[in-house]
Amino acid sequence: MTTTDDAQAKAADLGVTETKLKHIEEARKAKKRFVMWVALVWVGIFALLLLVFNQFNLDFKFMLKYLPFIMKGVGTTIYISIFSIAFACLLALFGALGRLSKNPIFYGAATFYISVIRGTPLIVQIFVIYLGLPQMGIVISAVPAGIIALGVNYGAYMTEIFRAGIQSIGRGQIEAAHSLGMTYAQMMKRVVLPQALRLTIPPTGNEFIAMLKDSSLVNFLGVWELFFRAIKVGRQNFRNMETLIIAGLFYWLVTIIFQYFQSRLEKRMAKGTQKASGMGH
Amino acid sequence: MEPIIIIKDLKKYFQHLLVLDGITTNIMPGEVVVIIGRSGSGKSTLLRCLNVLEESQSGYALIDGIELPIGQKRTREVRKRIIEIRTHMGMVFQEFNLFPHRTIIDNVIEGPVIVKKEDRKTAIARGEELLSWVDMIEKKDYYPDQLSGGQKQRVAIARALAMEPKIMLFDEPTSALDPELIGEVLNVMKRLAEEGMTMLVVTHEMGFAREVADRIIFLGEGGIIEDNPPEKIMENPDHEDTRLFLNHIL
């Protein structure tokens, strides 16, 4: 190639990158505009909401006074949710293995568990464990009872998440594991579960965020979590709207925070798979 | 010399479909047998029945002195026997089936460490030797998704060899590869044959078959139509059907 050809090629190349840059710049601007508008809409609706709430004759002094008392429940709410989701994951794992088992005992036990739990309200399950079990002589205090009930309930729903994760691992890998002489347990532990569990992390994050709110049901057991504290002071002072707003805001805030981590986690994991599958080609 | 594999009247059904209709053959230690046949002729199924990835319904097979469990309940003893059979036999798949969440070296030592409870260090030393042998040692800390198909298949061969099997089964090992990558895999297989490994290979690479195989078995409709040395089969087959098939694939 001669030098003039080279120069021409370079110029053409430059032209391409310029239009490309311009295009990228425009796309960025459009995105910025969109985000700004969304923020504006949020602020607008929020202001409107405040306006509506103002009609309730809210006692802001009262709200400020009891804010710290109600806020103390946030920690309880979060830790009940964490223990419950951990317990739920364990049950969901066994539930999923049972659902996929060819053994009628394991399959039967798993499907029965899922059917009963999905077929009855969470609040009934909570009361059965807290109020029903003592009739059999089993007394569980409020917090563990709440954790067990929430865990058992979410575990049944999350069985599907774990089952999908396990089933997404290809038949070929399972056969390769068997052909090396692995037992079913070795194959599950070494090949299927490490990959399957990774896939269940993002949907489990979603379940956790839902759990944060459902954990408010354990207030019926007298657990001093966020919602319990809110209605307690609310009723005592006939200022229910104020305390409910405080509790609601805290639930919302905690959800936003965990949702942020959740979406970061999801992005990171998506990147991981892209990297892994992209590099070979 | 005793045969290392004895197969007598082996039958396999998928529901009501008879896939293997009484296979009978012996394979001697160190023999390389290439199995050819039309799709659906049962060639992959035969390999899969031998290491019990598929269950056979009747007949008899002895693999390196261990009787293949046929029509038996999966008791503890039978399960143990199946694992023993599998550890005597390495298998290489068309789709490689490496474990994507583990590095190359970890793929190779997985069998020795987990199944044979071998010490990790010993397994790594031997694994690295094997990876050098298949010319993949530089990639030992890569993940499978970072390799080409040919590289993956060479690692898969090393993984199977790490169990120190006496027999190697190859189920269409080059069918999923781009044409330019087939040679590197066939080369490894050729070297393995030269080292005296007993090999059962399902493939349509007739160049490889002619050069390496001791026998070619032509399967059709679940049975052995012809079982002859490569020269005989490729130049002057006993059966018209064999000639038709070879004309078609060559």
Interface residues (C-beta under 8 A of the other chain):
Chain A: G170 G172 Q173 E175 A176 A177 H178 S179 L180 G181 M182 T183 Q186 R190 V191 P194 Q195 R198 A276 S277 M279 G280
Chain B: N51 L53 R79 I83 E84 R86 T87 M89 G90 M91 F93 E95 F96 N97 L98 F99 P100 H101 E110 G111 I114 V115 K116 Y143 D145 Q146 L147 S148 A156 R159 A160 M163
